[in-house]
Amino acid sequence: MDKPKSERRSRDRLSTQVPVEIRNGGAQSVRGYTRDLSTSGIFLYSNGRIAEGSHLELVLMLPPELTQGEKQWVCCQAAVVRVEDVGDKGGCGIAAKLTNMVSLPELKQ
């Protein structure tokens, strides 16, 4: 019988689907969406290909469960720790450690 993998996450993840804008270095941004996230890590899906070890900039709105009750736009820097193929769709699943997070001001419409 296989032993279960040890949990490497430092915080519990919130299962939620949130749109994300992803920038990989100087490349043009691509869009994706989260599968789960916390203030220290994220798993997201993207139509673009991103390599393990890449450094990303992510812009997304954190849900109230992670921000003491109010939604908050943030810009995060992240390091990709794992990439998973998502089958014939051509995209990938990305597990990343968040290394920095900055709150963004709310834009007035």
C-alpha positions as a Markdown table, in Angstrom:
| # | Residue | x | y | z |
|---|---|---|---|---|
| 1 | Met | 0.0 | 0.0 | 0.0 |
| 2 | Asp | 1.3 | 3.4 | -0.9 |
| 3 | Lys | 1.9 | 6.0 | 1.8 |
| 4 | Pro | 0.1 | 9.3 | 1.5 |
| 5 | Lys | 2.2 | 12.2 | 0.4 |
| 6 | Ser | 3.1 | 14.5 | 3.2 |
| 7 | Glu | 1.4 | 17.9 | 3.1 |
| 8 | Arg | 3.9 | 20.6 | 2.1 |
| 9 | Arg | 1.5 | 23.6 | 2.2 |
| 10 | Ser | 2.1 | 26.1 | 5.0 |
| 11 | Arg | -1.5 | 27.3 | 5.1 |
| 12 | Asp | -4.9 | 25.8 | 4.2 |
| 13 | Arg | -6.0 | 26.5 | 0.7 |
| 14 | Leu | -9.5 | 27.9 | -0.2 |
| 15 | Ser | -11.1 | 26.1 | -3.1 |
| 16 | Thr | -12.4 | 28.9 | -5.4 |
| 17 | Gln | -12.4 | 29.8 | -9.0 |
| 18 | Val | -11.2 | 33.4 | -9.6 |
| 19 | Pro | -9.9 | 34.9 | -12.9 |
| 20 | Val | -6.2 | 35.7 | -12.9 |
| 21 | Glu | -4.0 | 37.7 | -15.3 |
| 22 | Ile | -0.6 | 36.0 | -15.6 |
| 23 | Arg | 2.6 | 37.6 | -16.8 |
| 24 | Asn | 5.7 | 35.5 | -17.2 |
| 25 | Gly | 8.7 | 37.8 | -17.3 |
| 26 | Gly | 8.5 | 40.3 | -20.2 |
| 27 | Ala | 6.1 | 38.1 | -22.1 |
| 28 | Gln | 2.6 | 39.2 | -23.0 |
| 29 | Ser | 0.1 | 38.4 | -20.3 |
| 30 | Val | -2.3 | 35.4 | -20.5 |
| 31 | Arg | -5.4 | 34.7 | -18.6 |
| 32 | Gly | -6.2 | 31.8 | -16.3 |
| 33 | Tyr | -8.3 | 30.9 | -13.3 |
| 34 | Thr | -7.6 | 29.5 | -9.8 |
| 35 | Arg | -8.5 | 26.1 | -8.5 |
| 36 | Asp | -7.4 | 26.9 | -5.0 |
| 37 | Leu | -5.4 | 29.6 | -3.2 |
| 38 | Ser | -4.1 | 30.9 | 0.1 |
| 39 | Thr | -2.0 | 33.8 | 1.1 |
| 40 | Ser | 1.1 | 31.7 | 0.5 |
| 41 | Gly | 0.3 | 29.5 | -2.5 |
| 42 | Ile | -1.9 | 29.1 | -5.5 |
| 43 | Phe | -2.9 | 26.4 | -8.0 |
| 44 | Leu | -4.3 | 27.8 | -11.3 |
| 45 | Tyr | -5.1 | 26.8 | -14.8 |
| 46 | Ser | -3.8 | 28.7 | -17.9 |
| 47 | Asn | -4.2 | 28.3 | -21.6 |
| 48 | Gly | -0.5 | 29.3 | -22.0 |
| 49 | Arg | 2.5 | 27.1 | -21.4 |
| 50 | Ile | 4.5 | 28.0 | -18.3 |
| 51 | Ala | 7.7 | 26.2 | -17.3 |
| 52 | Glu | 8.5 | 24.9 | -13.8 |
| 53 | Gly | 10.9 | 27.3 | -12.1 |
| 54 | Ser | 9.4 | 30.4 | -13.8 |
| 55 | His | 8.7 | 33.6 | -11.9 |
| 56 | Leu | 5.2 | 35.0 | -12.5 |
| 57 | Glu | 3.3 | 38.2 | -11.8 |
| 58 | Leu | -0.3 | 37.5 | -11.0 |
| 59 | Val | -3.2 | 40.0 | -10.7 |
| 60 | Leu | -6.4 | 38.8 | -9.1 |
| 61 | Met | -9.1 | 39.6 | -6.7 |
| 62 | Leu | -8.8 | 37.8 | -3.4 |
| 63 | Pro | -12.1 | 36.6 | -2.0 |
| 64 | Pro | -13.4 | 37.9 | 1.4 |
| 65 | Glu | -12.3 | 34.6 | 3.1 |
| 66 | Leu | -8.7 | 35.6 | 2.7 |
| 67 | Thr | -8.9 | 39.3 | 3.4 |
| 68 | Gln | -10.9 | 39.8 | 6.7 |
| 69 | Gly | -14.2 | 40.2 | 5.0 |
| 70 | Glu | -13.8 | 42.3 | 1.8 |
| 71 | Lys | -12.7 | 41.4 | -1.7 |
| 72 | Gln | -9.3 | 42.9 | -2.5 |
| 73 | Trp | -7.3 | 43.3 | -5.8 |
| 74 | Val | -3.7 | 42.2 | -5.4 |
| 75 | Cys | -0.6 | 41.8 | -7.5 |
| 76 | Cys | 1.5 | 38.8 | -6.5 |
| 77 | Gln | 4.9 | 37.6 | -7.4 |
| 78 | Ala | 5.1 | 33.8 | -7.5 |
| 79 | Ala | 7.6 | 31.0 | -8.2 |
| 80 | Val | 6.3 | 28.0 | -10.2 |
| 81 | Val | 6.9 | 24.7 | -8.3 |
| 82 | Arg | 5.0 | 22.3 | -10.4 |
| 83 | Val | 3.3 | 22.2 | -13.8 |
| 84 | Glu | 0.7 | 19.6 | -14.8 |
| 85 | Asp | -0.7 | 18.9 | -18.3 |
| 86 | Val | -4.4 | 19.2 | -18.6 |
| 87 | Gly | -4.9 | 16.7 | -21.4 |
| 88 | Asp | -5.8 | 17.7 | -25.0 |
| 89 | Lys | -6.8 | 21.2 | -24.1 |
| 90 | Gly | -3.3 | 22.6 | -24.6 |
| 91 | Gly | -3.0 | 24.4 | -21.4 |
| 92 | Cys | -1.6 | 23.5 | -18.0 |
| 93 | Gly | -2.2 | 23.5 | -14.3 |
| 94 | Ile | 0.3 | 25.5 | -12.3 |
| 95 | Ala | 1.2 | 25.2 | -8.6 |
| 96 | Ala | 3.1 | 28.2 | -7.4 |
| 97 | Lys | 4.5 | 29.6 | -4.1 |
| 98 | Leu | 3.5 | 33.3 | -3.6 |
| 99 | Thr | 6.7 | 35.2 | -2.7 |
| 100 | Asn | 5.2 | 38.7 | -2.5 |
| 101 | Met | 1.7 | 40.3 | -2.4 |
| 102 | Val | 0.7 | 43.9 | -2.8 |
| 103 | Ser | -2.8 | 45.3 | -2.4 |
| 104 | Leu | -4.0 | 47.4 | -5.3 |
| 105 | Pro | -6.2 | 50.4 | -5.0 |
| 106 | Glu | -9.8 | 49.9 | -6.1 |
| 107 | Leu | -10.4 | 51.5 | -9.5 |
| 108 | Lys | -13.2 | 54.0 | -9.7 |
| 109 | Gln | -15.5 | 53.4 | -12.7 |
